[in-house]
Amino acid sequence: MNEITEELLAEFKERMKLSDDEDGNLTRILKASTEDLIDKCGDYDVHVNERFKELVFERSRYAYNDAIEYFDNNFLTQITTLAISKALSSSSSVEGDTSEKE
């Protein structure tokens, strides 16, 4: 689901104005950013949810520039918003499941 595809890598490289000689490193950075943000925000698909993809790209930019320690504080509002949205959607689907059983 959240595989780092060539398309996602190309989109990130274009945004960062990077060349092809760093593909392995950039793929690792994107993968780590995706996994970290899934842990914090919930299970979003980076290929489907544009807000989640934006956060993945921003975290990857911070990691690439050796400034990862600043990411969480600088993007706390966006991280929290996605986490709350995921929690609310999970909660409403659980409530819907229990009401169907009654």
C-alpha positions in Angstrom: 0.0 0.0 0.0 2.7 2.5 1.0 5.4 1.3 -1.3 7.8 4.0 -2.4 7.1 3.8 -6.1 9.2 5.3 -8.9 6.5 7.9 -9.4 6.5 9.0 -5.8 10.3 9.2 -5.8 10.3 11.2 -9.1 7.7 13.6 -7.6 9.8 14.2 -4.5 13.0 14.6 -6.5 11.3 17.2 -8.8 10.0 19.1 -5.8 13.5 19.1 -4.1 15.3 19.7 -7.5 17.5 16.6 -6.9 19.3 14.4 -9.5 19.1 10.7 -10.1 22.3 9.8 -8.2 20.6 9.7 -4.8 17.7 7.4 -5.5 18.6 4.8 -2.9 19.1 7.3 -0.1 15.9 9.2 -1.1 13.9 6.0 -1.2 15.1 5.1 2.3 14.2 8.6 3.6 10.7 8.5 2.1 10.1 5.0 3.5 11.3 6.1 7.0 9.2 9.2 6.8 6.1 7.2 5.7 6.5 4.7 8.5 7.1 7.4 11.2 4.0 9.4 10.1 1.8 6.3 10.0 2.9 5.7 13.6 1.9 9.2 14.5 -1.1 9.9 12.3 -2.6 6.6 11.5 -2.6 4.3 8.5 -2.9 6.7 5.6 -2.0 5.8 2.0 0.7 8.1 0.7 -0.5 7.5 -2.9 -4.1 8.5 -2.1 -4.1 11.2 0.6 -2.5 14.4 -0.5 -2.3 15.9 3.0 -0.5 12.8 4.2 1.8 12.8 1.2 2.6 16.5 1.8 3.7 15.6 5.4 5.8 12.7 4.2 7.6 15.0 1.7 8.1 17.7 4.3 9.5 15.2 6.8 11.7 13.8 4.1 13.0 17.3 3.2 13.9 17.8 6.9 15.7 14.4 7.0 17.5 15.1 3.8 18.8 18.4 5.2 19.8 16.9 8.5 17.2 18.9 10.4 14.8 16.1 11.4 14.7 17.2 15.0 12.7 20.3 14.0 10.1 18.5 12.0 7.7 17.4 14.8 7.5 20.8 16.4 7.1 22.7 13.1 4.4 20.4 11.8 2.6 19.5 15.1 -0.7 21.0 13.9 -0.8 19.0 10.7 0.3 15.8 12.4 -2.4 16.2 15.1 -5.1 17.1 12.6 -4.5 13.9 10.6 -4.3 11.8 13.7 -7.6 13.2 15.0 -9.2 12.7 11.6 -8.1 9.1 11.5 -9.3 8.5 15.1 -12.7 10.1 14.4 -13.2 8.0 11.2 -12.2 4.8 13.1 -14.5 5.7 15.9 -17.5 6.3 13.7 -16.9 3.1 11.7 -16.7 1.1 15.0 -20.0 2.8 16.2 -21.6 1.9 12.8 -20.5 -1.7 13.2 -22.1 -2.0 16.7 -25.3 -0.4 15.7 -25.7 -2.8 12.8 -25.5 -5.7 15.2 -28.3 -4.5 17.4 
